[in-house]
Amino acid sequence: MRIPRSLTKYICGYRLIFRLTTQFPAMIFRLNRYINVRAVAIAVMMMMTAALHVVAQSPAAGDTCRRNGVSSELSIAATPSLVLRSNPFLRGHNQLGKPVSASFSGRLQYAMRFAPDSEYGRLYPYAWQGIGLGVTSFSASGVLGSPVALYVLQGSRIASVTQRLAVDYEWNFGASFGWKHSSSTDAADRLLYGVGSSVNAYIGLAFMLSYEATPRLTLRFGPEIAHYSNGNTSLPNPGVNRVGLRLSATYRLHGIRPRSLSADWSGFRPGMSYDITLWGAWRKWGYSPSVNEPYTGSGALEVPGRWLVGGLSFNPLYRFNPVVAAGAAVDLLYDDGANLSAHFEPSSPFESPRFYRQPLSERIMGGVSLRVEISMPIFSVNIGIGHSVYAPTPRRHDTVYYPSDDDRLSAVKSDLRGFYQMFNLKTRLYHGLYLNTGYRLVDFSKSGNLMLGLGYTWR
C-alpha cells in the first residue's frame, strides 16, 4: 500500500503542496541504519498532510477565498529557556566537557480559525490550528547543535478575564532536525554525544496570558515546556527537556472576528464512542549481561539491530461535551526485543552479544489504561495511564550456574511489566478514520517507543 504521491490543496489563495511518497507498512519491517531519521520525519509529514486534507475538505475552507470562511494569522515568538540537566550528558559528561544549561528559541507560525458560523466555528469558537517552523540554540552549542523544528500546532482559550484579556494554551507536535550526534559504532563514543540521531520528535506545551491590543494584533506571554526524543529508535536517547517563557505577537491577516464569542453545543448529545487503534514502530533495546554473566560495568549495553514493536487498543469513551471525553482502554503490546537480558548467551562477547530466542509469552503484554481525550477541530489529544495485567516474568536462561550468586537464578522483572503512559495525537481523516501519532513511556520516566498507526471511531 502506497500513500498517494502528492496532495495539493488551496487555502485562501495559497497553494500548499506536500509530496509524500512512502510505504507505511514497509517502513516498519525494512529496518536499516537510517530508519530512526525516517520515523519521526514520516510521522510528522503524514500528520501535516492529513491535517491539510481535512481543512481543504471542510465546508468552511471553500468560503475562505470569499472572505467569509476561515481567518488566517501569522505569529512570531521567542522563548528563552532553562535546560533541565536530567542526565550526565547535559551536566557536562560530553565531548566538550561543558554543561548545557540554557537555550533560546525563535519561531514563525501560520494558523487558521474556522468561520464562526461553520460547524467547527460554532463548537470551538476560539480554536486555532496550523504549522510552525522554529530554531533552538543551546548554550555550549557544539554539544547539541541548533536544531530546526517543523511542527503542527493547535490552541484555544481556557478562560476570559476581560474582553481583551484571556488565558490561552497551545500545543506543538513535530520533528526537530540537525541535532549533533555520533555515527560511530563505539558505544562509549556515542554516549559522549548524548543524542543518538540527527532527527528527534518535538513536543511542546504553553499556557499564555493573551492581550488583544488591536482587532488584528494579539500579544501573548507565558510558561512553555518542551521535550525532545527519538522514541528509542536509536541509542543513546537521554531526552532533552527545557522550561521557558514564551513571548509572542500574532497578526491577523484577514477575517477580523468579534472579541466575544460563545460556543453553541445545543446540537450535541453526550454519549459513548468507541475507538480501535492499530499501531506499529521499531525501537532499540539495551541489555544487562549480569542476569546470566558476572558483569562489573555500569548501565545497560546496547543490543545490535532494531526491533519491531506494535500494538492494538480498544478504547470506549464517554463524551461529556464536544471537547472532553474519558474512559478506559484494553491495550495489547508485542515487543520483539523485550526481556533479552534473561536470554543472553554468556559465551558471546559483550560487544557482539548473542541471545536465545525469548518465548512468545515474554514478548506480549496485556494491560488496562485510563484515558482522557481533548477534542478540537481536526485533532484530538488522547492521554492514558495504564498498568500491565498480563506480562509473564522471564526466567534466566540456565546455561551457567554461579552458586555464589543465587539471586541470578531467580526470575527477573519483565521489561513489559508495570505502569505505562501514552500521549496520542489523533488526526481526523475521513468520517471515523484517523491517523495516530503517539509516544509511549514506561514507569513515568523511561522512554518507550513511538506509536504510528491508524484507528477508527464509531458511535
C-alpha atoms as one frame of an Amber mdcrd trajectory, in Angstrom:
protein
   0.000   0.000   0.000   1.393   3.374  -1.009   0.354   6.728   0.317  -0.666
   8.945  -2.636   2.339  10.577  -4.229   1.070  14.110  -3.984  -1.561  16.082
  -2.154  -2.354  19.557  -3.478  -4.854  21.818  -1.778  -5.664  25.504  -1.818
  -6.284  27.523   1.360  -7.094  31.250   0.913  -5.255  31.538  -2.359  -2.008
  29.996  -1.110  -1.114  26.738  -2.775   0.182  24.261  -0.197   1.879  21.287
  -1.823   3.109  18.323   0.158   4.619  15.450  -1.782   4.688  12.413   0.426
   5.868   9.167  -1.101   6.422   6.294   1.254   5.435   2.768   2.040   3.968
   2.800   5.511   3.973  -0.942   6.183   7.395  -1.374   4.601   8.964   1.313
   6.748   8.169  -0.776   9.816   9.708  -4.015   8.564  12.580  -2.861   6.341
  14.840  -1.635   9.080  18.120   0.000   8.179  20.650   2.370   9.621  18.620
   5.467   8.688  15.269   4.263   9.947  15.353   6.403  13.073  15.572   9.545
  10.926  12.717   8.461   8.683  10.496   7.502  11.596   9.887  10.934  13.041
  10.042  12.767   9.712   7.494  10.478   8.034   5.151  10.643  11.018   5.153
  14.441  11.011   4.704  14.717   7.238   1.807  12.241   7.324   0.171  14.185
  10.135   0.587  17.584   8.446  -0.610  16.296   5.076  -3.654  14.674   6.668
  -4.488  17.881   8.531  -4.303  19.958   5.359  -6.520  17.418   3.601  -9.159
  17.736   6.314  -9.039  21.536   6.213  -9.396  21.566   2.443 -12.387  19.212
   2.604 -14.140  21.270   5.285 -17.128  23.319   4.133 -15.549  26.356   5.768
 -12.459  26.093   3.603 -14.437  26.814   0.475 -15.577  30.125   1.964 -12.061
  31.290   2.749 -11.315  32.945  -0.540 -14.676  34.695  -0.371 -13.560  36.183
   2.966 -16.479  34.559   4.743 -14.670  31.412   5.845 -11.537  30.702   7.831
  -9.389  33.586   9.020  -5.621  33.296   8.970  -2.849  34.735  11.122   0.930
  34.897  11.424   2.843  34.692  14.707   6.422  35.281  15.746   7.681  34.071
  19.103  10.833  33.990  21.206  11.407  31.628  24.135  14.399  31.879  26.497
  14.570  28.626  28.468  16.407  26.682  31.114  17.506  23.166  30.153  16.739
  20.541  32.780  20.049  18.756  33.300  18.457  15.405  33.974  21.350  13.191
  32.821  25.184  13.177  32.998  25.481  14.190  29.348  23.718  17.518  29.948
  25.600  18.041  33.208  28.921  18.069  31.357  29.855  14.466  30.589  30.031
  15.106  26.844  32.532  15.566  24.036  33.240  19.198  25.053  33.074  18.693
  28.801  30.598  21.600  29.114  27.186  21.608  30.801  24.102  22.536  28.780
  22.053  24.865  30.966  20.087  27.246  28.722  18.521  27.646  25.292  16.846
  30.267  23.120  14.143  29.525  20.556  12.652  31.620  17.782   9.721  30.583
  15.613   7.332  31.613  12.863   3.804  30.174  12.778   0.854  30.231  10.390
  -2.559  29.388  11.830  -6.186  29.496  10.762  -9.551  29.708  12.511 -12.832
  28.384  11.190 -15.686  30.756  10.399 -17.936  31.472  13.415 -20.990  30.205
  11.502 -19.340  26.935  10.392 -19.816  23.675  12.300 -16.310  23.787  13.776
 -16.655  27.516  14.454 -19.839  27.024  16.468 -18.402  24.174  18.535 -14.893
  25.614  19.015 -15.105  29.406  18.508 -11.630  30.217  19.851  -9.620  27.305
  18.422  -6.733  27.858  16.019  -4.536  25.320  14.227  -1.654  25.492  11.812
   2.014  24.793  11.178   5.202  26.252  12.610   8.916  26.485  11.923  11.396
  27.205  14.706  15.074  27.053  15.578  16.583  26.421  19.014  20.115  27.306
  20.058  21.587  25.729  23.182  24.345  27.025  25.417  27.513  25.122  24.517
  26.023  24.796  21.016  28.841  22.486  19.981  27.292  19.834  22.223  23.747
  19.633  20.818  23.820  21.886  17.771  20.981  24.229  16.753  18.062  22.007
  15.677  15.272  23.281  13.431  11.727  22.143  14.272   8.811  21.653  11.868
   5.530  21.023  13.649   1.751  21.217  13.714   0.064  23.287  16.390  -3.290
  23.903  17.964  -4.507  26.220  20.683  -7.625  27.691  22.212  -8.937  29.786
  25.072  -9.071  28.435  28.608 -10.779  31.405  30.251 -11.671  35.034  29.536
 -10.545  37.608  32.101 -11.863  40.719  30.357 -12.947  41.472  26.794  -9.295
  41.983  25.821  -7.507  39.720  28.306  -7.683  35.905  28.332  -5.772  32.753
  29.247  -4.878  30.521  26.279  -2.992  27.295  25.680  -1.155  25.894  22.669
   0.478  22.539  21.947   3.115  21.759  19.319   3.971  18.330  17.909   6.539
  17.675  15.217  10.116  16.831  14.322  13.387  18.642  15.000  16.266  18.305
  12.544  20.003  18.948  12.804  20.993  17.546  16.208  24.660  16.858  16.765
  25.200  13.132  17.105  27.849  10.493  16.534  27.624   7.828  13.842  30.443
   5.885  15.488  29.905   2.202  16.197  31.685   2.624  19.527  29.121   2.832
  22.328  31.346   4.946  24.593  31.856   7.499  21.816  28.120   7.738  21.152
  27.420   8.319  24.834  29.691  11.370  24.758  27.454  12.832  22.058  24.360
  12.041  24.094  21.874  12.101  21.200  21.610   9.031  19.001  20.069  10.601
  15.890  20.001  13.833  13.905  16.174  13.879  13.942  14.138  13.863  17.148
  10.456  14.224  17.950   9.436  17.571  19.429   6.541  18.063  21.864   5.724
  21.464  23.348   3.016  22.950  25.553   2.478  26.608  26.513  -0.008  28.401
  28.770  -0.211  32.087  27.920  -1.822  35.305  29.042  -3.288  36.814  25.881
  -3.942  40.525  25.316  -5.784  41.790  22.240  -4.028  45.105  21.617  -5.994
  45.820  18.413  -8.533  43.828  16.373  -5.594  42.488  14.352  -2.741  42.315
  16.895  -2.616  39.956  19.888   0.274  39.757  22.371   0.895  36.645  24.459
   3.345  35.512  27.126   3.524  32.578  29.495   5.387  29.424  30.546   6.354
  26.797  27.994   7.720  23.278  28.381   9.292  21.226  25.592  10.605  17.686
  25.206  12.853  16.190  22.511  13.301  12.445  21.989  13.717   9.907  19.181
  11.397   7.371  20.798  14.220   4.843  21.268  14.571   4.394  17.505  18.280
   4.961  18.128  20.588   4.958  21.153  21.522   6.808  23.226  18.208   8.527
  23.845  18.508  10.541  27.071  15.848  13.069  26.082  16.251  16.831  26.320
  13.762  18.935  28.292  13.527  22.697  28.595  11.296  25.100  30.545  10.988
  28.702  29.446   8.915  31.834  28.931   7.255  32.289  25.542   6.796  35.837
  24.229   4.755  36.104  21.040   2.924  38.515  18.768   0.121  37.404  16.432
  -1.118  39.440  13.477  -4.456  38.573  11.911  -4.092  38.722   8.129  -7.812
  38.929   7.397 -11.143  37.877   8.798 -11.417  40.138  11.866 -13.520  38.346
  14.484 -15.716  39.598  17.358 -13.910  39.877  20.684 -16.570  37.851  22.462
 -17.765  34.517  21.100 -19.679  31.691  22.735 -19.755  28.013  21.872 -23.015
  26.572  20.579 -23.326  22.985  21.844 -27.115  22.801  21.526 -26.936  20.069
  18.881 -24.548  17.859  20.865 -25.776  14.837  22.796 -23.487  13.225  25.387
 -22.884   9.527  24.864 -20.454   6.719  24.185 -17.946   6.399  21.366 -15.555
   3.532  20.660 -12.019   3.747  19.289  -9.912   0.915  17.936  -6.282   1.712
  17.072  -3.653  -0.434  15.376  -0.092   0.891  15.527   3.487  -0.178  14.895
   7.042   1.141  15.127  10.585  -0.013  15.811  12.979   0.581  18.669  16.430
  -0.102  20.084  16.988  -2.145  23.226  19.671  -2.364  25.873  20.506  -5.426
  27.940  22.185  -6.291  31.220  24.658  -9.200  30.990  24.647  -9.567  34.782
  21.476 -11.630  34.596  23.436 -14.511  33.096  27.083 -13.481  33.477  29.258
 -11.636  36.042  29.446  -8.042  34.824  31.280  -5.201  36.543  30.265  -2.385
  34.182  27.589   0.208  34.870  24.338   0.574  32.978  22.865  -1.443  30.153
  24.698  -2.396  26.978  23.242  -1.929  23.516  21.565  -4.784  21.677  22.520
  -4.734  17.971  19.772  -4.064  15.444  16.280  -2.653  15.752  13.216  -4.460
  16.969   9.612  -4.453  15.829   7.020  -3.223  18.304   3.295  -2.991  17.676
   0.001  -2.854  19.456  -3.770  -2.770  19.423  -6.071  -0.836  21.734  -9.819
  -0.744  22.202 -10.948   2.438  23.932 -14.593   3.149  24.871 -15.041   6.840
  25.758 -17.930   8.747  27.275 -18.199  12.145  25.585 -19.351  14.705  28.136
 -19.291  17.536  25.586 -17.615  18.258  22.219 -14.280  18.887  23.985 -13.878
  16.407  26.857 -14.201  12.615  26.869 -12.967   9.965  29.296 -12.936   6.203
  29.570 -10.798   3.083  29.843  -8.935   1.020  27.271  -7.709  -2.525  26.782
  -4.158  -2.430  25.397  -2.211  -5.222  23.704   1.517  -4.884  23.008   4.029
  -7.019  21.114   7.730  -6.161  21.515  10.167  -8.360  19.628  13.154  -7.254
  21.735  11.664  -7.431  25.224  13.328  -9.438  28.018  16.522 -10.246  26.117
  18.724  -9.863  29.210  17.432 -13.119  30.668  18.430 -14.964  27.489  21.956
 -13.636  26.966  24.443 -16.312  25.901  27.408 -15.919  28.322  29.953 -17.284
  25.845  29.371 -14.351  23.471  31.294 -11.073  23.928  29.507  -8.105  25.455
  30.195  -6.016  22.325  28.643  -8.617  19.971  26.100 -10.387  22.143  24.029
 -13.385  21.164  20.706 -14.298  22.694  18.439 -17.294  22.890  15.038 -16.594
  21.402  12.569 -15.493  24.058   9.296 -17.406  24.356   6.386 -15.636  22.685
   4.744 -15.107  26.073   7.677 -12.905  27.160   7.176 -10.606  24.158   3.494
  -9.896  24.803   1.828  -7.563  27.268  -1.842  -7.015  28.004  -2.878  -4.020
  30.052  -5.687  -1.694  31.059  -5.426   2.101  30.943  -7.484   5.109  31.949
  -7.886   7.640  29.124  -8.778  11.305  28.838  -9.314  12.909  25.439  -9.432
  16.570  24.460 -11.052  17.152  21.060 -10.734  20.193  18.827 -11.095  20.714
  15.069  -9.072  18.137  13.105  -7.018  16.973  16.111  -7.747  15.084  19.318
  -5.212  14.586  22.104  -5.616  11.273  23.933  -3.621  10.754  27.145  -3.542
   7.487  29.079  -2.053   5.934  32.210  -2.143   2.155  32.426  -0.692  -0.922
  34.071   0.110  -4.357  32.754  -2.284  -7.194  33.574  -0.566  -9.929  31.565
   3.244  -9.747  31.418   4.853 -13.095  32.342   8.055 -12.994  34.352  11.028
 -14.130  32.241  13.256 -16.886  33.593  17.025 -16.668  33.402  18.366 -18.935
  30.656  20.029 -21.632  32.788  23.273 -22.111  30.880  25.719 -21.234  33.652
  25.443 -21.770  37.397  27.118 -19.467  39.923  26.492 -20.848  43.427  27.872
 -17.658  44.998  25.092 -15.573  43.495  21.775 -17.331  43.919  19.865 -14.144
  43.079  20.733 -14.593  39.428  18.928 -17.917  39.411  15.659 -16.289  40.364
  13.195 -14.741  37.984  13.920 -11.211  36.771  11.381  -8.424  36.336   9.691
  -8.337  32.962  10.578  -5.405  30.702   6.861  -5.133  29.936   5.513  -5.246
  33.482   4.494  -2.115  35.342   2.966   1.262  34.626   2.941   2.795  31.159
   1.861   6.193  29.870   0.719   7.228  26.390   0.423  10.505  24.525  -1.518
  10.111  21.265  -2.356  12.735  18.671  -5.292  11.674  16.506  -5.644  13.451
  13.151  -9.122  13.003  11.684  -9.041  11.848   8.057 -12.490  10.822   6.845
 -15.595  10.234   8.944 -14.384   7.968  11.777 -10.937   7.195  10.323  -7.932
   8.844  11.987  -4.147   8.844  11.842  -2.498   8.035  15.179   0.886   9.527
  16.081   1.924   8.747  19.622   4.642   8.175  22.165   4.789   5.656  24.991
   6.621   5.967  28.314   7.289   3.291  30.939   7.086   3.815  34.713   6.668
   7.594  34.253  10.349   8.119  33.412  11.724   5.618  30.887  11.460   6.106
  27.135   9.302   3.520  25.433   8.536   3.735  21.731   6.714   5.614  19.003
   3.134   4.633  18.139   2.385   5.173  14.434  -0.836   3.794  13.023  -4.475
   4.137  12.052  -7.686   3.989  14.022 -11.428   4.189  13.655 -14.130   5.758
  15.840 -17.760   4.729  15.812 -20.682   5.866  17.925
